[in-house]
């Protein structure tokens, strides 16, 4: 594994971003099929880890998906130790662990295949990392963050947003395209949690005022707007699109959690799949397509997945409850710019597995040599 400075890794990733988007949009023509299929998979470290006390907490947990179908996430064993993984478009799975890591949590993958997350070692608390598409690692540490640095989200052009903790509380930060770190907190907040960043450097997230949670948007220049949907007892933001559309969910103060969309002009739309008592949007892509999960108390199925298109149309889906998947709950985690969804599901043995919902054909077994050299487009 190679170490590169944060500025070095950031610049390499930004330069590659411009070369990837348009070729992939063009190559998608002719590949697309109108009928989505669900493909399931496991990262090797997530297989065979069932143990007493591991109810629903072990297995494979995808967290993000790139435009080419590369999936990243984490595998958790019976001792609750997490390690990162990358699943390539040819279905090859590789480990993602910074040098010396004893615990790795992969958060996101960029447009060009850079990966971010956080890790700890035997002697140091949580620090962030950035892994470029060539396998070089850089450490991300916010000065003074003695309780940890946690990068979480990429923008389409390579900014990173996350949070860090110190004795004063939890605060937000952004790593710019030059690799420099800027920190911020919402005024009068005890906790500031960025939940997404777009190509303009606009961050969306939520904060606590010590009593309840509210949404916020912070522009690259530092202008902050706070908000709550009408009737909200508390608001949780989960992402922002390229056009500035924000999604998340809120509690109505009575009995239900609703999904919402806030457009760039500040207009709110509330949405719920049919019969949902708990709607949790998890991810929004560049165009504004949203994926997440919901719970229908009248259904014998556990949590189900949904996709909400930019036209507001909701599509409900689940990993099959029949063999071999035997799914009892479906939890989408991310949607890429082509509408491909990844996430996890729980089976009847309480093991978590990864899934991919896609309209593109899979080409498993082509390319890949076990060391990530010359594998797929990387």
N, C-alpha and C positions, 0 to 999 in steps of 0.2 A: 504494500500500500504506500502511496506517495503523499507527501505533505506539500501543500502550496499555500501561499499567503491568501487571506480572504480577498484582497483586491485582485490577485491573480486569477482565482477561481471565478469571481464575479465577472470580470472583463471577458474571459473566455466564453462563459455561458451567454452573455449578452450578444457577442459577435455571432454565435451560432444561431441565436433565435431568429434573426432576419432571414436565414437560409432555409428554415424548416417549414414555416407556416404555409406559404403558397404552394410549394411542391406537394405537400400532403393533401391540401384541398383539391388540387388537380388530380392526383392519383386516386382519390376517393371515388371519382366518377367511374361508373362501371362496376365497382366493387359492391355497391350498396344493394341490399335486399330489403323489401318492405316488411318482412317477417322476422322479428327479433328472435334470437335463440339465447338460452342460458347455458353457459359453460361453467362447470365447477372445478375447483383445483385446491391443492394444498401446497404450501411451502414446506419442504421436508422437515424442518424443525418443528412444524406444527402437527405432525402426524404421530399418533401413538403416545400422546402425552396425557391421556386421561388418568386421573388419580383421585383418591379420596380428597374431598375438599376443593376440587377443581370444577365445581358446577358452573358450566357456562362461561368460564373464564379462560380456558385453554384453547389453543388452536391457531388458525390463520385469520388475520384481520387486515384486509386491504384498507388503505387510507386515501389513495389518490391514483389517477390514471392520466397518462400523457396522450397527446393527439395520435400517436402511432399505436396505442394500445398497451404500451408498457405500464405495468401496475407495480406500485410499491406499497409496502405495509409492514406489518410486524407479525412474528410468531411468538406465542407465549406458552411456556412449558408449565409443568405441574408445580414448579417452585415459584411461579409468577415472574420468571425472568424473561424479558423481551429482547428479541433480536430482529433487526431489519431484514427485509428481502426485496428483491427486484425480480419480477416475472416479465420476460421479454416477449415481444410479439410472436416469437417462435416457441413460446411456452417453456423456455428454459428458465430455471429459477436460480438466482445468485444471492449470496449473503451480502448485507450492507451493514457493516460494523466499523466505525472509526478505529484506528489503532489504539489498543489498550482498553477498549470498551468492555465493561462487564454487564452493561444494560443499555440497549439502544432502542429508541422510539423514532421511527421514520414518520414524518408528517406529510410531506408533499413532494411532488415531482414537477419540474418546470416544463415549459413548452419544448425545450431542447433536451431534456433528460437529466438536468441537474437535480440533485436530491437534497432535501434539508430535513432536519430533525434535531434531536438532542440525545446525549449519552452521558453515562457516568463511568468512572474508573474506580479501582480499588482504593484510590487515595484522594479523588476529587469529586465534588458534587456535580450536579447536572450542568453541562455546557452545550451550546449549540454546535452543529456542524453543517458544512456545505460540501457536498461531493459533486464534482463536475462530471460531465459525460465520459471523461477519460479515466475516471477513478481516482483523481486527486482529491484529497480531503483538506479542508480548512476549518479551523475552530472559530466559533462565534461566541464571544464573551462580552457582555455589556459591563463596562467598568463599574465596580461597586455592587454587582449583582451577586452578593454572597450566598443567596439562597437559590440561585439557579438562573440560567438563560435558556429560553424555550422558543426557538424558531418554529413557526407553524405553517405559513402560507407564502407561496410565490405569486407574484403578478405575472401576466403573460410575457413581460419583457425582462423579468429577472429580479425585481425588488423582492425583499423578504420581510414579512411582518411577523411579529411574535410578542411574547411578554417576558418579563423578568421579575424576580422577586428580591427584595431586600428587607431590612428591618422596618421600613416605612410602609410596606405593602407590596402590591403587584401593579406593574406599570407596562405600558406598551413601548415597542421600539420598531424601527424600520431600518433595514440595511439597504442603502442606496445602490444604484448601478455602479458607483465608484467604490463600493465596498465599505463606505463610511456608515457609522451607526448613529441614528438620531433617536432619542428617547422622548416620551411624552406621557402625561397622565391627564385624564379629564378632571376639570376643576371640581374640588370638593368630593372627589371619589376616594373610596377605600380600595378599589380594585378596578383596573382597566384591562380589558381582554380584547385585543384585535382578533377578528374572525375572518378576515379576507382583505386583499389589496388588489386594485386593478392597475392597468397599464399606466394610468395617470399618476399613480402613487397615492390614490385616495384609499384610506383605510376605513373599514366598517367593523364594528364590534359592539360590545356592550360593557357597561360599567355599573358598579354598585355605589349608591350614595350612603350606604350604611344601613338602609332600611329595605330597599328593593332594587331591582335591576332595570336599566333603561338602555336603549340603543343610541349609538353615536356614529357619525361620519366625520372623518378628519381629512381634509385635503392635504396635498403635498406642501402647501404653504403654511399649514398649521391652523387653518380655519376649522372650527368644530361646530357641528350641528347635533343637538341631542333630540331624541324623539321617542314616542310611544304610540302604538296604534290606539284608536279610540276604545275605551273600556278595558285597557290593559291594567292588570294588577302587577305584573312584571313582564319585561321584554327581554328576549334572548335573540341576538342577531347571529346568523350562521354563515353569511357570505355576501359578496358584492360582485356584480357583473361588470363587463367592460363599459357599459353605458351608464353605470352608476345605480342600477337597480339593486336594492338590498332585499334579502330574504331572511326569515327567521320565524320565531313563534312567540306567542304570548299566552298568558293565563287570563281568562276572563273574570276571575275573581269568584266564580260560582262553581263550575265543575269541569270545564273543558279547556284544552290547549288547542289553539288555532294557528295555522300557518298564515304568514302574511308576505306581501310584496309591497315595497315602497319604491316608487319610481324616482327618477332624478329630480322631478319637480316637487316631490314631497307628498304625492298622492298615494294613499294606501288601498290595497285590495286584500281582503281576508279570504282564505280558501281552506277547504277540508275535503278529503275524499269521502265518499258516501259512508254514513254511519260512524264516522271517526269521532272518538272522544279524546284522542291524543294525536295531534299532527305535528311531526317534527321534520321540517326541511333540513337537510344536511349539507347540501352543496348546490351552487349555482354556477353555470358555465359562462363563458364570455358573452354569449348571445342572450342569456337570461333563462335558459332551460334549467329547471330545478328538479332534484331528486331528494328523496327522504323516505321516512317510514311513518306508519300510523297504526293505531290500535282500534279495532272495532269490537266493542264489548259483546256484541251479538253474534260474533263469529267464533267458530271452534278453532280457527287458525290463530296463531300468535300474531306478532307484528307483521305487517305486509309492506311492500315497497310501492312507491308511486313515482311517476314522472309528470311534471307540469310543464307543458310547452309554452313558448312565448305567446301563443294565442290564448292561454288560459286553460287549454284542454288537459284534463287529468287522465292518466292511464295507470291502472293498478296492476301490479304483478307480484308474483312470489316464486321462490325456488320451489320445484315440485316436492310435494309431501309424500310422494311414493318412492319406492326404491329405484335407483340406489341412493338418491339424495336424502330421503326421509326428513325433509326440512320441517321444523316446527315454528320457525320464526325467520324473517328476512329483514336484513338491515342494510340498505344502500348507504354508501359512504361518499361517493363522488361521481360526477358526470363530466366527460370531456367535451371539447368543442364540437365533436361529431355526434354527441348524444349517447355515447357508449357509457354504461353504468357499471361500476364495480362496488363490491361490498362484501358482507359476510352473512352466513346463515348458521343456525343451530340445528343439529340433527337430534334424533331421539335418544342418542347416547350423551347428549349435552356437550358435544364437541363442536367447535366453530370451524367453518371452512370458508374459503373464498369463492366468489362467483363473478361472472362477467356476463352482462346482458348486452348483446351486440347484434347489429344487422350486417356485420362484415364477416366473411369467412375466416376461420382459424387455420393457420398453417403450422401446426405443431410438428416439431421434429426437424424443421428445415432451418439450418444455420445453428449456431451455438456450439461451442466447444468446451464449455465448462469453466472458462476463465475470463469470459466477456471480451476476448479479443476477436475482432472481426465478426461479432455477432449482430445480425440484423443490420439496421442502418448505422449503428454505432461502430 
